[in-house]
Amino acid sequence: MKRFIIIQLLAVVFAAQIQAQGDGEIKYRRSSLYSMMINHEGREFGDEIKDVFLKIPVPDKYNNHDLSVKVIYTSEKKLDKNHEEIDEFIRNNGIASRMVGRWFNRDYMTGICDVELVKERGLYNASELDKALASKTQRGNALLEDAGEDLIGNTFLIVNDIRYIDRSKGSSVWGGIVKGLGAAAAIYTGETSYMDLGNSTGDMVASYKGFKVNIDTYLYQLVWDEETATKFYTQYYTDKDNKEKVNAFNNNRKMFKLKYVGSQHSDGSNTSFLGINLDEPQQMVRKACQRAIDENIASLQKNFDQFKVNTPLISVSPLKAYIGLKEGVTEKSKFEVLEAELSKEGKMTYKRVGVIQPKENLIWDNRYMASEEQAYGSDFGFTTFRKVSGGDFYLGMLIREIK
C-alpha cells in the first residue's frame, strides 16, 4: 500500500469526464503533447524557420506539455532516418524525467511536487477530497491508476526535422510580376519610388514565393507502466522537503523512458502563396511550416491509435464538432461516438455507442490561413456530421476517428 501514499493528495472523486463551463466551453480529457524542432545550423532560412516554429502553438486537441527546450541544434545537413541523434538527445538531456516532473509541478531547485496539474487535466472534483482521503480503498487506488493510464501514459513528444527546399524557378516569375507592377506605377505617376518599392518587394516575393519545406515528424510516447509509477510514487515523489527522495529522483533520471512510436513525412507541396500579404511575404514561412506539421500530426493520428484525439460533440441536432481539414477529415472519414463510463472503483472507460460521418460539403477548413485564402468552408466554424449507426447522442459525447 506504500505506493498509494500519494493518494492523500490525488485520490479525489471523479466528478465528470466532460464538464460544460459557464461560457459554453466543454472541457474533456486530452492527451498531452510536447513539440520540438531540429534546426540545421547554417542552412538557408534556418533562423526564419526557427522563429516561426516557436510561434506555432500546440494543437488545441492536446494539452500543452512543452518544456523550456524547444530546439535541437545540429550541424548536420540531414539526419539519418533511424532517429539515433534524436534518441541520444532525449537520453542525454533527461527529457523523459523532465516530462514526468512537469506533470507533478516538480520544483527544479527543491524537488517538491504537487498534483494540481493532474487534477486539472483529469477533471477531478476536489470538493470530495476528504471522503476519498479517509477511505484509502480500492476506489482510491483505481483513481490513481486511472490518472496514470488515461493522463500521464498518454503524454507524447514530437520532434520536427524541418528543412528548406529551394523552389526558386516559380518564385522568380512572381518576383518579376511584382517588379513589373512597380515599374508600371512609376511610369504612370512619374515617381521613381514606386519602381524602387516594386524592385525591393519583388526581390522579397521571389525569395518567399517558392518557399517549401520537407518535414519529418518523429513521435515518442512517455512510458508510464506499473513499475515506473510505483517507483515514482514511493521513492521520488515528495510534497515537502525530503533530500533523500529529491536526490533519488535526480540520480535515477535515466529510469524514465520515451518509446519511439513512428514517423511521418511531408513535402509541403500543397501549400500555396494564396492569402499571403505581399507586404509581408515572410508569412509564407509560417504557413508552409505550420501546414506541413499539422499534416504530419493528422497522419500520425490515423496511423497510431494511441495518438488519436477525442473531440466532444458541440451539438446533436445537427451533429457538430470542432474538427476539420487540419485534422485530415474527409467525406470518407468515420468517427465512433464514445460515452464515458465511471466504474464504482473510480476508473474511467469509454463505450462506443454509435458511428458518424461528415456530411458532404460541410467540412470545416480550419487549416492555418484558410480564411485569408478565402477557402471554401473556412467560415463554417465546425464540421457537420450525419449518423451512420447508434441511438441517441448527447452534448459532450466524444468522437474519435476510426479506420
N, C-alpha and C positions, 0 to 999 in steps of 0.2 A: 504493500500500500504506500510505500515511501514515494513511489513515482508520482503519486497523485497529491503530494503535499501542496502543489501549486493550485489545487482545486479551491483552496481558501480564497484565491483571487479570481479564478476563471470560471468556476462551476456556477454559472448563473442559469436561470431558467430561460430557455429559448422562447421568446415571445412570438416571433413570426419570421418566416423566411422572407416574406415580402412585406414591406412597410410602405404605406401610402402617406406621404408627407402633406402638410397643410397647403403647400404651394402646388400640389398636384404631382410632384416628383415621386416616382416609385423607386424605392431602394430595394436592392436584392443582392445576394451574394455573387461576387465576381471572382474570377481568378486574378492573380496579381502578376504584374509584368515589370521587368527591369530591361531597359533598352540601351544598347551601346552601339558605337560605330568604330570601324577601323579607319584611321587616317594614314594614307600613304604619303609620307613627307616628301616634298619636292615635286609632286605631281601637279600638273596644271589643274587649276580650280580647287586644289586641296583645301585651302583656307576657306573659300566660299562654301564648299560642301560642309565643312565642319561647322561653320557659323549657322547655316540654316538647319542642320541636324539638331543643334542644341535648342532650336526654337520649335521643333516638331514635338507635339505633346504625345504622351502615351495614349493609345486608342481608348475612347471612353467606355468601351466594353470591359476594360480591365482596371483594377486598382493600380495606381502609380506606385511602384516599388523601387523607383530609381535610387541609386546611391550617388555619392558625390562624384565618383569617377564615371565619366560618360564616353571617353575617347581612349582608344588603344592606338598608340603611335607605332608605326613601323617604317623602316627604310626600304623594305621590300616593295617592288613594283606590283607584285601579285602574290597572294598567299596560296599555298597548296590546298587542294580540296579536302585533304584529310584533317583539316582544322586542328593540327597539332599545336600551332602557335597560339591559337585561342585557348586550348586546353591548358597549355603551360602558363599563360597569363592568369587564368582562373585559379590554378593551384598556387602559384607564387604570391598572389595578392589576396588569398583567403576570401575570394568573392562569396563562396557559399556560406561561410561563417558570418560574413557581414550581412548577407541577406536574412539569415536567421536572426541576427542581432536587431535588424530593423523591425522584424515582426514584434519583438518584445521591447522596443524602445530602449535597447541596451545603451547605457551611457558609456562612451568611449573611454573616459577617464576613470570612472568609479566602478563600472561593470554592473551597476544597479539596473534592474529590469522592471517592467510592469506589463500588464496585459490589456492596456487601454485600446491599442490598435486591433488586437484580436477581437475584443468585444465590439468595437465599432464596425469592423468589416464583417463580423459574423452575425451582426444584428441581434446580439444577446440582450435580454432585458435585465438590467442591473437592479431594478426595483425588487426583484425576487431573490436577490443575492443571499440574504440572511438564511432563508429556508434551505437553499442548496448547500450553504456552508455548514449548516448544522447536521445535515444528513451524512455526507461523505459516502453515499451509497453507490450502487451500480449505476444509477442515473447520473450521478456526478462524474463517474469515470467515463460514461458514454459521451457526456458533453465535451470532455477533454479530448477524447478520441475523435469526436465529430469536428472539433476545431482543427485538429491536426490533419485529418484526411481531406476535409472539404475546403480548408483555407490554406494552411501552410503547405500542404502537399501539392497544391495547385498554384505554386509560385514558379514563374518562368523567367528565363533570361534569353533575350535575342541579341545577337551580335551581327551588325550590318556591315559587310565589307563593300564599301561604295567606291567605285572607280569611274572617273570621267572618260567618255569615249568621244573622240573628235568626229563630228559630223558636219564639217565646215562647208562642204560643197553646196548644200541647200541654203545655209545661212548667209553665204556671200551674196546670193540673189536678193534676199530680203534687205541686207545692208545696202545694196546698190539701189533698191527701190526707195528707201528712206533718204539716201543721199540725193537721189533724183528729185524727190519732193522738195528737199531743201533748196536745190538749185532753181527749181521752178518758182518757188516762193521768192527767191532773191531777184529773179528776172522780173516777176510781176510787181514787186514792191520797190525794187531798186535798193533794197537793204542787203548788204553782203553778210550781215549777221545771220540771216536765215540759212545761207549756204554753209557757214561755219557750224551752225547748230545741226544742220542736216548731216554734215560730214561726221561730227563727233557722235551724234546719236546713231548714225548708220554704222559706225565702227562698233559701237556697243551692241547694237542689234545683231550685227554679223557675228559677234563673239558668243552671244547667248542664244540666238535663234536656233542654232544647231546643237544646243546643249543636250547631252544624253548621258545617262549613267547606266552602268551594269552594277547590279546589287545582288550579292549572295547573302542570304539571311540564315544564320545558324541558330537553331533552337535548342535550349537546355532546360531541364526541369530539376527543381530542388528535390533532393532525396530526403524524405521525412517519414521513415519507417519506424516500426515499434522500437527497435534498438536505439536509433538516433534520438527519438523522443524521450525514451527512458533515461538515457544518459544526460540529456539536456536538463530535464526537469529535476533529476535527483542530484546531479553533480555540478551543474553550471549555473542554473537559474538562481538568482537571489534578488530579493526586493529590499535588501538592506546591506550595509557594509559587511562583506564577508570575503576577506582576502583569499581564503583557500579556494572558494568557488570561482572567484574572479580570475585567479592565476590558473586554475584548472581549465577554464574556457580558453584563455589566451594561449596556453601551452598545447592545446589539443584542437586548434582551429582546423587542421587538416582532416579531422574526423568527419567534418561536414562535406557533402559532395553535391555536385551538379552532374546529372547524367545527360549525355548527348541524345537528342531525340531525332533530329533530321535537319535538312536544309532545303532552301528554295531559291531559285534564280529568277531574276527579272532583268530584261534588257531595256525596259522603258520605251519600247518602240511605239507605244500607242499615245505617248504624251505629246500634245501639240502646243503651238505658241498662242493658240486662241485664248483670249481673256487677259493676256499679258499687256500691261501698260507700257507703251513704247518709251515713256519717260523713265521707267524702272524695269528694263529688260532682265535685270538680275533676279526678278521674281521667278524666272524660268528655272533657276537652280532649285528653289524651294519646291516648285511644282513637280519637277522631274523626280527629285529625291523622295518627296512625301508620297507621291502616287506609286512609285516603284516599291517603297517599303510597305504601303498599305496592300498592294497587290500580293506581295510575298506573304504577309501575315494572313491574308484571306486564304491563300493556297495552303499554308501550313495548317490552318484550321480545318480545311477539308481533308487533309491527308492524315492528320493525327487527332484521334478522338479526344485525348486528354487536353488538347489545346483549344477545343471548340468552346464557343462562348454561349451563354444563355442570355436571352433578351426577353423582357416582360412584354406581354400584350398590353397596349395602352388603350385599346378599345375592343369590344367584342361585337359591335353592330355598327359598322362593319369591323372585321378583324384588322387591326393595325399594329405595327411595331416600328420602333426607331432602328431600322436596319435597311441597307440598300446596296447600291453598286460597289461602294467602298469595301463592303464585306463579301463581295463576289456573288451577290444574289442575282439570279437569272429567272426567267419564266419556268425553267425546268427544275429549279431548286425545290426541295421539300423539307419541311420542318416538323419535328414531333412537338406536341404540346405536352408540357410536363406539369404535374401537380406535386407540390412539396408535401411530404408526409412526415410528421414527427412521431417517433416511437415513444412508448411510455418511459423508456430509459433516457430519452432526450436526444436521440440520434436522428439526423435528417436523411431521408431518402427521397427519390424522385420517381414518380409513376407516370408512364405515358398514358394519356387519356384521349389522344387524337393526333391527326396529321393535317397540316395545312400547306397551301401552295400559293405563291404570289399570283395576283391577277395580272392578266395581260395589259401592258402599257400603264401599269400603276406601280412601278418600281421606282423608288426614290433614288435620284442621282445625288448621293451625298459625298462624292469624291471631292478632294481638295480643289477649289477654284471652279467647280462646276457651275456655280451661279455666274461667275464672271464670264464664262464661256457661253452663258445662256443656253446651257444644255437642257434637253427635254427631261423633265422630271426633277430638275434641281430645286424647284419651288414647292414640291409636294410636302416635304417635312416628315414623311413616313412612307412605308410601303404597305399597300393594302393586300390582304390575303383572302382566299376562299377555303372553305372547309373541304377536305378530302374524306376524312372519316372522324368519328368520335361523337360524343354527346355535347352537352352544354359546356361552354368555356366561360371563365370569369376573368375580370380585370386582374392583371398581375400574374396570371399563369405565365410560366416561362416557355419560350420556344427555343429549339436547338436544331441546327441543320443536320439532316441525315442523308445517306447516300441512296 
